[in-house]
Amino acid sequence: MIAKDMRGDVCGQKHGGMHAISPDGIHWEVIPSELAYTRGLHWDDGKTELMGLLERPFLLFENGKPAHAFFGTSNGTQGFTDATDTWTVCIPLKQEKN
């Protein structure tokens, strides 16, 4: 499971992504200090931008492996409160080579 860490107590980054695992979907083990995703996005033009928020993570799986991550995001610096634009971003994930 990946989820937004509201205070940064789990993954080390406020509003960054925390990671937990479960063998049955009922009993969860939180993975401390592991950043599942960051609010910093790397754009095609080479720029990196720290987003106000990156939330509602969703993974798209292809052939049983995560291929893309989708998030709701904004151009605000304080989350959505000062945003002038909001959108869904799709991030292609690196695939391990066999």
C-alpha positions as CSV (number, residue, x, y, z in Angstrom):
1,M,0.0,0.0,0.0
2,I,1.1,3.5,-0.7
3,A,-0.6,6.5,1.0
4,K,0.1,10.2,1.8
5,D,2.0,10.7,5.0
6,M,0.1,13.7,6.5
7,R,2.9,14.8,8.9
8,G,5.9,13.0,7.6
9,D,6.3,11.0,10.7
10,V,6.5,7.7,8.8
11,C,8.3,8.4,5.5
12,G,10.2,11.5,6.6
13,Q,8.6,14.0,4.2
14,K,5.4,15.9,5.0
15,H,2.8,14.8,2.4
16,G,5.2,12.4,0.9
17,G,4.3,8.8,0.3
18,M,4.5,6.1,2.9
19,H,4.7,2.4,2.3
20,A,3.0,-0.5,4.1
21,I,2.8,-4.2,3.3
22,S,0.2,-6.9,4.2
23,P,-0.1,-10.6,3.6
24,D,-3.9,-10.5,3.8
25,G,-5.1,-6.9,3.5
26,I,-6.1,-6.8,7.1
27,H,-2.8,-6.9,9.1
28,W,-0.5,-4.1,8.0
29,E,3.2,-3.5,8.6
30,V,4.3,0.1,8.0
31,I,7.7,0.5,6.5
32,P,9.3,3.3,8.5
33,S,11.7,5.9,6.8
34,E,10.9,4.5,3.3
35,L,9.7,7.2,0.9
36,A,7.3,5.5,-1.5
37,Y,7.0,8.7,-3.6
38,T,8.0,12.3,-3.2
39,R,6.2,15.6,-4.0
40,G,9.0,16.5,-6.3
41,L,8.1,15.9,-10.0
42,H,10.7,15.6,-12.8
43,W,9.2,17.1,-16.0
44,D,10.2,16.1,-19.5
45,D,12.0,19.4,-20.0
46,G,14.4,18.5,-17.2
47,K,13.0,20.8,-14.5
48,T,12.0,19.5,-11.1
49,E,9.1,21.1,-9.2
50,L,8.0,20.5,-5.6
51,M,4.2,20.3,-5.8
52,G,2.0,21.7,-3.1
53,L,0.4,18.3,-2.7
54,L,0.6,15.0,-4.4
55,E,-2.3,12.8,-3.3
56,R,-4.8,10.1,-4.0
57,P,-2.1,7.7,-5.3
58,F,-3.2,5.1,-7.8
59,L,-1.0,2.5,-9.5
60,L,-1.7,1.0,-12.9
61,F,-0.4,-2.5,-13.3
62,E,0.7,-4.1,-16.6
63,N,1.6,-7.8,-16.6
64,G,1.4,-7.9,-12.8
65,K,3.9,-5.0,-12.3
66,P,3.3,-1.4,-11.5
67,A,3.8,0.6,-14.8
68,H,2.3,4.1,-14.0
69,A,1.4,6.1,-10.9
70,F,-1.4,8.6,-11.0
71,F,-1.9,11.5,-8.5
72,G,-4.1,14.5,-7.9
73,T,-1.8,17.6,-7.7
74,S,-1.8,21.4,-7.8
75,N,0.5,24.3,-8.5
76,G,0.0,25.7,-5.0
77,T,2.8,26.0,-2.5
78,Q,0.5,25.3,0.5
79,G,-1.5,22.4,-0.9
80,F,-4.7,23.2,-2.6
81,T,-5.5,26.4,-0.6
82,D,-3.4,28.7,-2.8
83,A,-3.6,26.7,-6.0
84,T,-4.7,28.3,-9.3
85,D,-4.7,25.0,-11.2
86,T,-5.3,21.4,-10.2
87,W,-4.9,18.3,-12.4
88,T,-4.2,14.6,-12.4
89,V,-0.6,13.6,-13.2
90,C,0.6,10.3,-14.7
91,I,4.1,9.2,-13.9
92,P,5.6,6.3,-15.8
93,L,7.5,4.0,-13.5
94,K,11.0,2.6,-14.3
95,Q,10.8,-1.1,-15.2
96,E,13.4,-3.5,-13.9
97,K,15.4,-5.2,-16.7
98,N,15.5,-9.0,-16.7
